[in-house]
Amino acid sequence: MAGKVYLVGGGPGALDLYTLKAMRCIEEADCLVYDRLIDERILNYVKEDCECIYVGKQSHYHTMKQEDINALLVEKAKVYEKVVRLKGGDVFVFGRGGEEALTLYENHIDFEVVPGLSSSIAGLCYGGIPITHRGLSSGFEVVTAHFQNQQDEWDYQRFLNDDLTYVFMMGKAKLSVIVEQLLKVGKNPQTPMALISNATLPNQDACYGTLETILDMYDKHPLPSPLLIVLGQVVSLHTKLDFFTKKPYFQTHVLITTLNGKQSVLTQYFQEQGAMVDQLQLGKIEYIQPIQIPSFDHSVIVLTSQNGVKGFFKWLSQERFDLRQLSHARFACIGQKTEQVLNQYGFYSDILSHQANSIAFNLDLKKYVHDDEHMIVICEKSHCAIERLHETDQYISVYENKEIEINVDKHYDLACFTCASSVQRLSQQACTFEKALSIGPMTTKAIRQYYPDVEIIEASHSSYQGMIEKMEGIKDVL
């Protein structure tokens, strides 16, 4: 029995404009067939065993012809239970989704359409242009500048109604023809006009003018595709309604270093503030199993990270260790985030560092660990900043921060670091940056060592939230 194909609209470009149903389809897909204008970060959300197939098309170059894409969907539906055909914008707005749906129908393949935001509306919104507005526009017309079999173009008389907004999609190559023909048929030269490139994305750019001036403006400020061409009185509202380019970090280049492939909360924060963000994974956490379980009687189990907590209980589980034997031990956590992970296993911290960094943690351990107790420090294999208090203290490595091979040579306005190892690893690359955002003292120390000339911004407290709070207070620094 054949599977089901979901024709999914991915919206105008920004990942956070995907619908909930679109994301659910992507996360559950056994096979994902996707287009050129899809942000490849969406691939981070698919299952590990999902087959991902790129079928992108651009002007004068098609990875795969439309007929072959149609056949591919039928073929994959006979192999997989859930196939997702992911398209930019809305499936049925100049996306040839109707042709794909008809092919599936004719081949008796079950399908469902998941609508997406069309850039013809959402893209204008991000350019500060409402597609309709009382007193300025009572309706709109959306057309494509691509014609089948090079057939004749429109009768430009259809665009003379000044009460409507006109949106020309895929029209970059024909911009001059469109302008010339509109003027030729008598369209008011003072009609407001806009060109919006990469709408909704951090690298969005635009030209605003009139039908009479837009070509000169475009010559001075060329824009890449995909390009929206907008004509109508509503364009005049952009100076008041433009919210996107007024974001505090709009088009600021920010690097977020991480130790896993999941989207960082810092990435999300800076993207919401308009920044152009690259998230770079510099390490990978691998859990390791120590040789022997120690006695936990009269001990303080010192947890120095969230990964340490996970690795500790993973180790005990693999050894079929009875957690009731921890009843005579106390726990010490380096910060609230680490304690929250500990809570998930049914335990609570007896000692909680007053600041989430090793300097403060060492002071608290010296103060609160009793003389008749010994520490069992759960840490990362190659590094531990916890100072020994007694000869009987033990250090047990339950995970390893393995380096990942990378190659990056870009320049950034800001680089964000949440651990010292990321600083050291990035220093081996040709990557440069003006300022660095540090999570805490140890990371700051590493930045000073490897990047002595870079201005450092240290978090108000050692956490992701502390980094965000720091940037909230100094938004004019970049």
FENPENOR-V203826 format. One record per residue. N is the residue number from 0. PSI is psi as a letter, one per 40 degrees, with the letter a starting at -180 (none if undefined). Layout:
<<N & PSI> <N & PSI>>
//
This chain:
<<0 & h> <1 & i> <2 & a> <3 & i> <4 & h> <5 & h> <6 & h> <7 & h> <8 & h> <9 & e> <10 & a> <11 & e> <12 & d> <13 & h> <14 & d> <15 & e> <16 & e> <17 & i> <18 & i> <19 & d> <20 & d> <21 & d> <22 & d> <23 & d> <24 & d> <25 & d> <26 & d> <27 & e> <28 & h> <29 & d> <30 & h> <31 & h> <32 & h> <33 & i> <34 & i> <35 & d> <36 & e> <37 & h> <38 & h> <39 & e> <40 & e> <41 & d> <42 & e> <43 & e> <44 & e> <45 & i> <46 & i> <47 & d> <48 & e> <49 & h> <50 & h> <51 & h> <52 & h> <53 & h> <54 & f> <55 & i> <56 & i> <57 & i> <58 & h> <59 & e> <60 & h> <61 & h> <62 & d> <63 & h> <64 & i> <65 & d> <66 & d> <67 & d> <68 & d> <69 & d> <70 & d> <71 & d> <72 & d> <73 & d> <74 & d> <75 & d> <76 & d> <77 & e> <78 & d> <79 & i> <80 & d> <81 & h> <82 & h> <83 & h> <84 & h> <85 & h> <86 & i> <87 & i> <88 & b> <89 & i> <90 & d> <91 & e> <92 & g> <93 & f> <94 & e> <95 & f> <96 & d> <97 & d> <98 & d> <99 & d> <100 & d> <101 & d> <102 & d> <103 & d> <104 & d> <105 & d> <106 & e> <107 & f> <108 & h> <109 & h> <110 & i> <111 & i> <112 & h> <113 & h> <114 & i> <115 & i> <116 & h> <117 & h> <118 & d> <119 & d> <120 & d> <121 & d> <122 & d> <123 & d> <124 & d> <125 & e> <126 & e> <127 & f> <128 & h> <129 & h> <130 & d> <131 & i> <132 & h> <133 & h> <134 & e> <135 & d> <136 & h> <137 & e> <138 & a> <139 & i> <140 & h> <141 & h> <142 & i> <143 & i> <144 & e> <145 & h> <146 & i> <147 & h> <148 & f> <149 & f> <150 & i> <151 & i> <152 & a> <153 & i> <154 & h> <155 & e> <156 & d> <157 & e> <158 & e> <159 & e> <160 & h> <161 & e> <162 & e> <163 & i> <164 & h> <165 & h> <166 & h> <167 & h> <168 & i> <169 & f> <170 & e> <171 & d> <172 & d> <173 & e> <174 & d> <175 & d> <176 & d> <177 & d> <178 & d> <179 & d> <180 & d> <181 & d> <182 & d> <183 & d> <184 & e> <185 & e> <186 & h> <187 & h> <188 & d> <189 & e> <190 & h> <191 & i> <192 & i> <193 & i> <194 & h> <195 & h> <196 & i> <197 & f> <198 & h> <199 & e> <200 & i> <201 & d> <202 & f> <203 & i> <204 & i> <205 & i> <206 & h> <207 & h> <208 & a> <209 & i> <210 & d> <211 & d> <212 & e> <213 & d> <214 & d> <215 & d> <216 & d> <217 & d> <218 & d> <219 & d> <220 & g> <221 & i> <222 & i> <223 & i> <224 & i> <225 & i> <226 & h> <227 & h> <228 & h> <229 & h> <230 & h> <231 & i> <232 & d> <233 & d> <234 & d> <235 & e> <236 & e> <237 & d> <238 & d> <239 & d> <240 & e> <241 & h> <242 & d> <243 & d> <244 & e> <245 & e> <246 & i> <247 & d> <248 & f> <249 & h> <250 & e> <251 & h> <252 & h> <253 & h> <254 & h> <255 & h> <256 & h> <257 & i> <258 & e> <259 & i> <260 & e> <261 & i> <262 & h> <263 & i> <264 & d> <265 & d> <266 & d> <267 & d> <268 & d> <269 & d> <270 & d> <271 & d> <272 & e> <273 & e> <274 & i> <275 & h> <276 & h> <277 & h> <278 & h> <279 & h> <280 & h> <281 & e> <282 & i> <283 & h> <284 & h> <285 & h> <286 & h> <287 & i> <288 & h> <289 & i> <290 & d> <291 & i> <292 & h> <293 & i> <294 & h> <295 & e> <296 & h> <297 & f> <298 & i> <299 & h> <300 & h> <301 & h> <302 & h> <303 & e> <304 & i> <305 & d> <306 & d> <307 & d> <308 & d> <309 & d> <310 & d> <311 & d> <312 & d> <313 & d> <314 & d> <315 & d> <316 & d> <317 & d> <318 & e> <319 & f> <320 & h> <321 & h> <322 & e> <323 & e> <324 & e> <325 & e> <326 & d> <327 & e> <328 & i> <329 & i> <330 & i> <331 & h> <332 & i> <333 & e> <334 & i> <335 & d> <336 & d> <337 & d> <338 & d> <339 & d> <340 & d> <341 & d> <342 & d> <343 & d> <344 & e> <345 & e> <346 & i> <347 & i> <348 & h> <349 & d> <350 & h> <351 & h> <352 & h> <353 & e> <354 & i> <355 & g> <356 & i> <357 & d> <358 & d> <359 & d> <360 & d> <361 & d> <362 & d> <363 & d> <364 & d> <365 & d> <366 & d> <367 & e> <368 & h> <369 & i> <370 & d> <371 & e> <372 & i> <373 & i> <374 & h> <375 & h> <376 & h> <377 & h> <378 & a> <379 & i> <380 & d> <381 & e> <382 & h> <383 & h> <384 & e> <385 & h> <386 & i> <387 & h> <388 & d> <389 & i> <390 & d> <391 & e> <392 & i> <393 & i> <394 & h> <395 & h> <396 & h> <397 & e> <398 & i> <399 & h> <400 & g> <401 & h> <402 & i> <403 & h> <404 & h> <405 & i> <406 & h> <407 & h> <408 & f> <409 & i> <410 & h> <411 & i> <412 & d> <413 & h> <414 & h> <415 & h> <416 & h> <417 & e> <418 & i> <419 & d> <420 & d> <421 & d> <422 & d> <423 & d> <424 & d> <425 & d> <426 & e> <427 & e> <428 & i> <429 & e> <430 & h> <431 & i> <432 & i> <433 & d> <434 & i> <435 & h> <436 & h> <437 & i> <438 & d> <439 & a> <440 & d> <441 & d> <442 & d> <443 & d> <444 & d> <445 & d> <446 & d> <447 & d> <448 & d> <449 & d> <450 & g> <451 & d> <452 & e> <453 & h> <454 & h> <455 & h> <456 & h> <457 & i> <458 & i> <459 & d> <460 & i> <461 & g> <462 & i> <463 & d> <464 & d> <465 & d> <466 & d> <467 & d> <468 & d> <469 & d> <470 & d> <471 & d> <472 & e> <473 & f> <474 & e> <475 & e> <476 & d> <477 & none>>
//
